[in-house]
Amino acid sequence: MLAALANATMHPELAPLIKHPRVTKAQLRELLGEVLGGQLDEKRGNFIDVLLDAERLDLAPEIASLFERHKAAAEGFVDVQVESAYAMSEGEQEEIAAAVRTRMGRDCKVSATTNADLIGGAVIKIGDSVIDLSLRGRLRALGQQLA
């Protein structure tokens, strides 16, 4: 439900309504009820009401991200996000997972995305740590050294 709420609050048609002065909390609650449908029971509705009352509904994406991170930590997992210039094979993802398991001593869940702007290499995010092995990052570091 948190992921669905986060996606809903970032939607281009809904996001402007969250802070709009003419849209009431009741209208937002009703709209979110329609968007989330069957995922919205009494407890989840109360959570949304608390966010609305505190005028913090726009923080739903950050709340969902923190929840997933804490859930993974409680389950003994670490979340690893790999952004690479080209699509990664399952074998490459497993190599990264094995290296993280060795280094962190915990199992991990690897999610890979592509970003052609990296030119080559990858950026690996493990929790709050970022390891920039991209060509773009190396060029930026070289430029800073020359400046």
Long-range contacts (C-beta under 8 A, 24 or more apart in sequence): 1-36, 1-39, 1-40, 1-44, 2-60, 2-63, 2-64, 2-67, 2-68, 3-64, 3-68, 4-35, 4-36, 4-39, 5-32, 5-36, 5-48, 5-60, 5-64, 6-60, 6-61, 6-63, 6-64, 6-65, 8-32, 8-35, 8-36, 8-60, 9-57, 9-58, 9-60, 9-61, 10-61, 15-58, 18-57, 18-58, 19-58, 25-49, 25-52, 25-53, 28-52, 28-57, 69-127, 72-109, 76-106, 76-107, 77-106, 77-107, 77-108, 77-109, 78-104, 78-106, 78-107, 78-108, 78-109, 78-126, 78-127, 79-108, 79-109, 79-111, 79-126, 79-127, 80-108, 80-109, 80-110, 80-111, 80-124, 80-125, 80-126, 81-110, 81-111, 81-112, 81-113, 81-124, 81-125, 82-110, 82-111, 82-112, 82-113, 82-122, 82-123, 82-124, 82-125, 83-112, 83-113, 83-114, 83-115, 83-118, 83-122, 83-123, 83-124, 83-125, 84-112, 84-113, 84-114, 84-115, 84-118, 84-121, 84-122, 84-123, 85-114, 85-115, 85-116, 85-118, 85-119, 85-120, 85-121, 85-122, 85-134, 85-135, 86-114, 87-112, 87-114, 88-112, 88-122, 96-124, 100-126
